[in-house]
Amino acid sequence: MSVLLEKTDSSLLPRIEPDPFLPTRIRAMDKATRTPIPRCFIAWARISLVSVMIMIALSAGIYLGRGLATATRSNGETEIASAYYEAFSQSGFAAVWGDVVDGDEEEQQ
């Protein structure tokens, strides 16, 4: 252990010189092994992605629409809606209008 931990003369160790052309050779090897992606594959990938996104949006819209349609309404809203419908339906509107006109004539006399 002591032999390993002793300081040794650095001149005895081999000198390693960095290769100045190493980055250039790595780039050349990368270009040689890289295969270009065909343009038709990119086009099909885009079309597929758009189709999937449209299907997700439609599914979410249908899901939310059904949820809103089946949501329960309070009794007050239902009563207001039915009163509105009765007031403006053909037979109900004429009867209410006649009562209003008759009521105004009685008040004037």
One Martini backbone bead per residue (centre of mass of N, CA, C, O) as a GRO file, in nm:
protein
  109
    1MET     BB    1   0.057   0.063  -0.020
    2SER     BB    2   0.298   0.259   0.007
    3VAL     BB    3   0.384   0.245  -0.291
    4LEU     BB    4   0.118   0.372  -0.408
    5LEU     BB    5   0.126   0.643  -0.218
    6GLU     BB    6   0.363   0.738  -0.335
    7LYS     BB    7   0.557   0.957  -0.478
    8THR     BB    8   0.609   1.007  -0.809
    9ASP     BB    9   0.765   1.045  -1.095
   10SER     BB   10   0.633   1.220  -1.371
   11SER     BB   11   0.854   1.139  -1.590
   12LEU     BB   12   0.772   0.825  -1.590
   13LEU     BB   13   0.526   0.898  -1.721
   14PRO     BB   14   0.320   0.893  -1.970
   15ARG     BB   15   0.245   1.085  -2.245
   16ILE     BB   16  -0.055   1.254  -2.338
   17GLU     BB   17  -0.185   1.341  -2.647
   18PRO     BB   18  -0.396   1.531  -2.804
   19ASP     BB   19  -0.624   1.518  -3.059
   20PRO     BB   20  -0.699   1.766  -3.294
   21PHE     BB   21  -0.903   1.566  -3.490
   22LEU     BB   22  -1.135   1.439  -3.322
   23PRO     BB   23  -1.395   1.611  -3.380
   24THR     BB   24  -1.390   1.561  -3.688
   25ARG     BB   25  -1.412   1.249  -3.678
   26ILE     BB   26  -1.681   1.236  -3.524
   27ARG     BB   27  -1.854   1.388  -3.734
   28ALA     BB   28  -1.797   1.191  -3.970
   29MET     BB   29  -1.915   0.938  -3.830
   30ASP     BB   30  -2.200   1.052  -3.789
   31LYS     BB   31  -2.269   1.101  -4.091
   32ALA     BB   32  -2.224   0.802  -4.183
   33THR     BB   33  -2.451   0.673  -3.974
   34ARG     BB   34  -2.660   0.858  -4.076
   35THR     BB   35  -3.009   0.852  -4.149
   36PRO     BB   36  -3.239   0.976  -4.332
   37ILE     BB   37  -3.551   1.103  -4.321
   38PRO     BB   38  -3.819   1.061  -4.481
   39ARG     BB   39  -4.062   1.272  -4.601
   40CYS     BB   40  -4.308   1.080  -4.589
   41PHE     BB   41  -4.288   1.023  -4.287
   42ILE     BB   42  -4.337   1.312  -4.189
   43ALA     BB   43  -4.614   1.347  -4.318
   44TRP     BB   44  -4.752   1.105  -4.173
   45ALA     BB   45  -4.698   1.206  -3.887
   46ARG     BB   46  -4.862   1.467  -3.907
   47ILE     BB   47  -5.134   1.344  -3.986
   48SER     BB   48  -5.158   1.163  -3.738
   49LEU     BB   49  -5.145   1.383  -3.523
   50VAL     BB   50  -5.392   1.543  -3.618
   51SER     BB   51  -5.596   1.312  -3.597
   52VAL     BB   52  -5.563   1.259  -3.294
   53MET     BB   53  -5.637   1.546  -3.198
   54ILE     BB   54  -5.923   1.548  -3.315
   55MET     BB   55  -6.029   1.300  -3.161
   56ILE     BB   56  -5.985   1.417  -2.880
   57ALA     BB   57  -6.163   1.668  -2.914
   58LEU     BB   58  -6.427   1.518  -2.981
   59SER     BB   59  -6.441   1.344  -2.728
   60ALA     BB   60  -6.445   1.576  -2.527
   61GLY     BB   61  -6.700   1.713  -2.637
   62ILE     BB   62  -6.895   1.477  -2.596
   63TYR     BB   63  -6.847   1.436  -2.296
   64LEU     BB   64  -6.925   1.725  -2.207
   65GLY     BB   65  -7.206   1.735  -2.339
   66ARG     BB   66  -7.331   1.502  -2.178
   67GLY     BB   67  -7.280   1.623  -1.898
   68LEU     BB   68  -7.455   1.882  -1.945
   69ALA     BB   69  -7.725   1.741  -2.026
   70THR     BB   70  -7.741   1.564  -1.741
   71ALA     BB   71  -7.770   1.789  -1.573
   72THR     BB   72  -7.909   1.910  -1.304
   73ARG     BB   73  -8.184   2.096  -1.220
   74SER     BB   74  -8.341   2.319  -1.067
   75ASN     BB   75  -8.660   2.397  -0.976
   76GLY     BB   76  -8.651   2.698  -1.046
   77GLU     BB   77  -8.569   2.667  -1.344
   78THR     BB   78  -8.810   2.491  -1.428
   79GLU     BB   79  -9.033   2.689  -1.353
   80ILE     BB   80  -8.944   2.922  -1.534
   81ALA     BB   81  -8.956   2.768  -1.801
   82SER     BB   82  -9.257   2.687  -1.787
   83ALA     BB   83  -9.370   2.976  -1.762
   84TYR     BB   84  -9.253   3.080  -2.026
   85TYR     BB   85  -9.392   2.877  -2.210
   86GLU     BB   86  -9.687   2.941  -2.129
   87ALA     BB   87  -9.678   3.249  -2.205
   88PHE     BB   88  -9.562   3.185  -2.525
   89SER     BB   89  -9.775   3.025  -2.613
   90GLN     BB   90 -10.037   3.040  -2.814
   91SER     BB   91 -10.268   2.997  -2.605
   92GLY     BB   92 -10.144   3.140  -2.353
   93PHE     BB   93 -10.091   3.428  -2.472
   94ALA     BB   94 -10.383   3.509  -2.538
   95ALA     BB   95 -10.496   3.482  -2.252
   96VAL     BB   96 -10.301   3.677  -2.114
   97TRP     BB   97 -10.361   3.923  -2.295
   98GLY     BB   98 -10.659   3.940  -2.227
   99ASP     BB   99 -10.619   3.988  -1.920
  100VAL     BB  100 -10.457   4.248  -1.950
  101VAL     BB  101 -10.665   4.415  -2.108
  102ASP     BB  102 -10.900   4.383  -1.908
  103GLY     BB  103 -10.746   4.501  -1.662
  104ASP     BB  104 -10.702   4.788  -1.787
  105GLU     BB  105 -11.001   4.862  -1.828
  106GLU     BB  106 -11.088   4.839  -1.528
  107GLU     BB  107 -10.892   5.059  -1.419
  108GLN     BB  108 -11.009   5.303  -1.594
  109GLN     BB  109 -11.312   5.290  -1.466
   0.00000   0.00000   0.00000
